[in-house]
Amino acid sequence: MSNLKNTVLITVVLGSFLIPFMGTSLNVALPTIGKEFTLNAILLSWIPTAFILANAALILPFGRLADIYGRKKIFLYGVITYTFASFLASVSNSGVLLLIFSFLQGIGCSMIFGTGVALISSVFDPRERGKAYGTYVASVYTGIFSGLILGGFLIQQLGWRSIFIFNIPFGLLLISIILLKLKSDWAGSEGEKFDFTGSLLFFLIIISLMQGFSTLTSNTGKILILGGILGTIIFLKYESRIKHPLLRTSIFKNKIFTISIISILIINLGTTSITFLLSLYLQYLKLLSPNTAGIILVLEPLSVAVLSPFAGRISDKIDIRIITSIGMTITTIGLFIFTFLDFNTNFSLILLGLILVGTGLALFSSPATNAAMNSVGKKIYGTASATVSTMVFTGQVLSMGVVILIFDLYLGNAHLIPQFYPQFLKSTDIAFIIYTAVCFIAILALLFTGKNKVLIDKN
């Protein structure tokens, strides 16, 4: 069994490494891509957003499919899709095509992240999952770390297409490991029906809310937001009435699970856009190379990668509310530092902010995941895992939505040239003020929820 555990963990870790590597490399590459394809700030920001949007909209349906047809199977299909999309992105000849293939990459990613935590939960005992989740979170941030350093180097030496080509051999290696080493599919809800209606509704709701949020200043944006809210109400009522729902609404009666996933959404809303905004700031305003910018930005994911296994082990032993509250507080302080960015900001202040955000994320992420997954039964690990990941990517979508909305208000269709740098700085500062405020509210919510030790549901 230990060999199986190790193989599953290695498989999930490799998959969880590749995707954030791509995401952070892409953020570092955006100034170069923008110059090659002559893209304005809004279209440029939609390239990483399309990737995140596909994840947020599809990860829950794929998590449910994994419960029904097998978690390994869906994970495998995700790696195949992601690898193929990486190849297509590497040969893109326009910003629009790159955006489309970025969305396709996101589809593959949603299959991988929708099942990764469920695979770990399927083979690890509840009392040792914290350590496994810590390794998983560390792999995600090692991918981010590598994307900033190696990705920045590849972009500078070989061009932005090299970051997509980098994924292909690793994707093929991962496919081989899955086919040769993993024999079981771990289908916890085998034989149940898949909720196509609910999946379509969920997809349309996420798309509507994101597009509406990013165009909130227009009448169309307001209509889309209203449609998304009404759609959510309809979706939840529908899901509570059918026999085999996409989302078991009863899961939200579990206080620990609900608090955990809401706080996961909030911390991702607050931190996702840091790399995007600071990458533009460092390369445009501070005139740094992609490689140098990546070296600076690496401090955040490096802090998370180093500290996450430690935080995961602690979460197996103490009240998770304490460690998640501390993590959220440290993250909020780091975000607050970035509200003071200007033309003359000292690099030491930026480095301090990145270290604080990374430390806070490490203390928060794996304990919050541990709390959520240990509070549900084996039958719905796929759904629970996908719900956790949905909150991650919904938070990321909202984070980028804030950026797109503020860019629309202050930059419009302007390109990032020196005469518009003051507007860019104002946009960046406002975004970080919003992120700081949201995370501060989350601290209060975590502190006043009462003691919430992990409960193990063995059904």
N, C-alpha and C positions, 0 to 999 in steps of 0.2 A: 504493500500500500504506500510506503514511503516513496518508492520510485514513481508511482503514479502521481502522488502529490507534487513531487519535484518537477515531473514532466508538465503537469497542468500549470504549475506556477511559472515555469520557464516559458511556456507557450503564451500565457496571458501577459507576462512581463515583456516579451518581445513585441507582441502586438501593441501593448500599451506604450512602448518606447517609440515605435515608428511614427505614430500619428502625431503626438506633440512635437516630435522632431520636425515633421513637415509643417505644422502650424507655426512654430516660432521661426523656422527658416524662411517661411513665406513672408512673415511680418518684416524680417530684416531685408528681404528681397524687394519689398513693395516700392521703395523709391526708385530702384533700378528698373523694375517693370513699368512703373508709371512714366518714366522718361522714355523707355523704348516704344511704348504704345501710345504715348501722349494722352494719359488719362487724367481726368480731374479728380479732386480729393474724394468726392462722393463715390464715383465708380471704382476708384482704387480701394476704398474701404469695403465695397461690396464683395470683393474677391475673397477675403478671409471670412466675411459674414456668410457667404453662400455655403461654405464648408460647415460652419457652425449651425446654420439654419437647417441643413439636411439632417444633421445629427438630432437636433431638438425635435424635428417633426417626425422622424422615423424610428428613433431608438426604442420607444415604447412598443410599437407594433412588432419590431424584430425581437424584442425581449419576450413578448408573448408567443411568437412563432417558435422561439427557442424552447420555451416550456413545453410546447406541443410536439414539435418535430425533432428536438434535440439541440442542446446548447453548443456542442462541438460542431455540429453541421452548420448552424447559422454563423458561428465564428469563422469557420473555414470559408464559407461563401463571402464573408466580409473581407477577408484577407485577399481573396482572388479579385474581388471588385476594386478594392483599394489599390492593388498592384497594377491592374489594367488601367485604372484612371490616372495613376501616376505617369504611366507611359504616354497616355494621350495628352496630359498637361505639359509634358516635356517637349512636345512637338507643336504646341499651340502657336498660332501666328497672329493672334489678336487678343485684346483684353476681354472681349465678350466670350470667345472660346475658352480662355483660361478660367473665366468665371463659371462656365458650364461644367468644365471638367473638375473644377474645385467642388462643385455641388455633387458630382458623381463620386469623388473621393469621400465626401461627407456621408454618402449612402453606405459605402463600404465601412467607414468608420463607425456608423451607427450599429451595424451588425456586430462589430468587434467589441465596442464599449457596452452594447446592450447585453452581452453575454459573459464578458470577462469576469466580473465580480461573482456572477452566478456559478461559473465553473469553479472558482476558488471555493465558494460556499458548498459546492456539491461534494468536494473531496476532503475538506478540512473540518475537523471537529470545532464546534463553537468556541471552545476554550483556547484554541490556538489560532483563530482567524485574525485576531488583532495584529499579530506578527506578520501573517501573510498579506493582510491589507496594507500594512506599513511598507512591505516590499513592493507591492503593487503601486502604491502612491509614489514611492521612491523612483520606480521605473518610469512613471509618467513624467516626473520632473527631471529625471536624468535625460529623457528625450528632449525636454525643453532646453536643458543645459547644453546638450550636444547640438541642438538646432542652432542655438545662438553662436556657439564657438565654431563648430565644424561647418554649419550652414553658412555663417558669415565668411569663413575661409573659402568655401566652395564658390560662393557668389562672386567674391572678389577675384578669385583666380580663374574660374571656369565659366562664370556667367550663371544667371538665375536658373536656367534649365537643369543645371547639374543637381540641384536639390531634389528634383523629381526623379531623375535617373537613379540617384542614390537609393531610393526606396525599393527599386525593382529587384535586385538580387536578394535583399533581406526578406522581401515578400515571398519570393520563391523558396527561400530556405524555410520560412515559417510554414508554408504550405506542405513542404516535404515532411517536417516534423509532425504535423497534425495527421497526415495520411498514414505515416509509418508507426507512430507511437501511441496515438489515442484511439482506442477501439470503441469505447462506450460513447453514447450520445447524450446521456443524462437528460432525458425528457421527463420532467416532473408532472406534466399534465397531458400525457400521451392519450390520444383518442378524443380529446375535447375539440369543440369547433372553434375556428378562428373568427374573430369579430371584424369582418371586413367593413361593415357600416361604421362602427366605432373608430376604426383605423383611419378611414377616409375623413370622418368628422375631425378627428384629432389633427390630422395633417393640415386640413383647411384652416383650423383654428390657429395653429402656430404660424402658418404663412400669413394669415390675415392680421394677426396681432403684430407680427414683426414688421410687415410692410406698412401697416397703419401707424405704428409707433415711429417709424423712421420718416414718415411723411405727415406727422401730426399737425403741422401748420396749415395743411390743405384740407378742404372739405372731404376729399376722398379718404385721406388719412383718418379723419374723425369717424367716417362711415365704417371703415375697415375695423377700427378699434371697437366700435359698438357691435359690429357683426361678430367679432371675435369673442366678446364678452357674452353675448346672447348664445353663441355657439357653444361656449364652455358650459353654460347652464343646461342647455339641451343635452350635451354630451354626458354630463354627470348624471342627469336624470335617466337617460337611456341606459347607461352602464349599470345603474343600480337595479334595473328591472330585468335584464337578460340573464340567462343561465350561465353562459360562458363569456364574460365581458373581457374587453381588452384591459381594462383597469378595474380591479376589485376595489370599489369605493369604500368597502368595510375596512380596508387596510389603514385608512386615515383615522379610524377610531382609536388606533394604537398611538397613544400620545408620544411615545419615544420616537416612533417612525416619522410621524408628522413633523415634530419639532426638528428632527435631524435633517429631513429633506428640505424644509423651508430655509434652514440656516445654510445648507449647502448651496441652495439657489442664490441666496443673498451674497455669500462670500465670493461666488463666481461672478455675480453681477459687478461686485466692487473691484475685482482684481484682473479680469480677463483682458481689458483694454490697455493695461499698463505697458505691455511689450509693444503693442501697435503704436500707441501715442509717443512713448519714449524713443522708439526706433526712428520715427519721423523727426522728433525734436532733436535727437543727437546727430542725425545725418544732415538735416536741413539747416538747423539753427547753429549747431555746434561744429558743423562741417567735418564730422568724423566719418571714416570709412565704414562699410558694412561690418568688416571684421572687428574693428575697434569698438563699434557700437555693441556688437554681440558680446564681446568680452565684458563690457560694463553690465549689460542686461543679465548676464549669466548668474549674477549674485543671488537673485531671487530664487530661481529653480535649484541652484546649488544648495542653498540653505534648506529647501524643502527636501531634496534628495538625501541629504546627510541626516536630517533630524526625523524624517517620517518613520523609519523602522523603530526608532526609540519611542516616538509618540504612540505607535501602534501597540508596542509591548505594554506601555503604561495603561492604555485603554482596556487591556484585558484584566486589570487589577483594581482600578479606582473608579470613582464616580465620574462618568464621562462629562457631565455638565461642567465640572471644574476646569478640565483641560481644554474643552472647546471654547469656554468663555474667555480663558486666558489667550487662546489663539486668536479669537476674533478681536480682542482688545488690542493686541500687538499689531495685527493687520491694519486696524483702523488708524492707529498712530502713524504707521508707515504711509498710508494713503493721505493722511492729513499733511504730511511733509510735502507731498507733490502738489498741493494746492498753491504753493509759493513759487512755482516755476516761472522764471523770466529769462531774458536774454543773458543775464549775468549770473545765473545760479551756479554755485560752486559744485564741482563734481562730487565732493565729499558728502554733500547733502543728498544727492541722488543715490549714491552708494548706500548711505544710511537707510534711506527709505526702502530700497530694494531688499536689504538684509532684514529689516523689520517685517516687511510684507511676507517674505519667504519663511521666516521663523514662525510667524503667526499661522500661515497656511499649513506648515508642517504639524503644528500642535493641534490644528483643527481637523484636517482632512481625513486621515485614517481613523481617528476616534469617532468622528461623526458617521463615517461609513460603517464602522464596526457596530455602532449603536443601532443603525437602521437595519442592517442585515440580520443581526442577532435577535431582532424583535419580531421576526416573521417565521413561518413554517417552511419546510423544504419544498412543498408542492409549488410554491409561488416564488422561489428564488429568482427565476428569470424575470418575472414581472417586477419584483422588488428591486433587483439589480438595475433593470431598465428604468424604473421610476427614479432611482438615485441618479442614474446617468442623465435622464431627462432633465432633472433639476440642474445638473451641472451645465448642460448645454443650453437650457432655457435661460439660466443666469448669464451664460456667455453671449447668447443672442441679445438679451436685454442690454448687456454691457456695450456691445457694438451698436445696438440701436440708439443708446444715449449718444454715442460718438456721431453717428450718422445724422441724428436730429440736430445736434449742436453745430456740426459742420454745415448743415443745410441753412441754419439760422445765421451763422456768422461768415461762412465762406461761399455758400451757394455753389455755383459751377466753377469757381476760381481754381486755378492751378496753384500748387504750393511754390510760389516764387517770392523773392524777398519783400515785395511791396505788400504781400498778404500775410507775412509772418506775425504781425501784431494780432491779427484776427485769429490765426491759428493758436497762438499762445493763450488768448482769452478763452477760446473753445476748450483747450486742454485744461486750464485752471477750473473752469465751470464743471467739466466732466468729473474731475477729482473731488470737487466739493460735493457733488451729488453722491459719488461712491462712498465718501467718508461718512456722510449723513446716514445713508442706508445701513452701512455696517455698524454705526453707533447704535442705531435702533435695534439691530440684531443682538448686540451685547446685552441690552436691557431685557430683551425677550428671553435670552438664554439664562440670565441670572434669576429671573422671576418665575421660571417654570417649575421650580421645586426640584427636589432630588430625583434623578431619573437613572437609576442603575439599569444596566442592560437586562432585559428579560428574554429568556430562551423559550421559543415556542417549538416544541418538538413534533408538532403535527404536520 
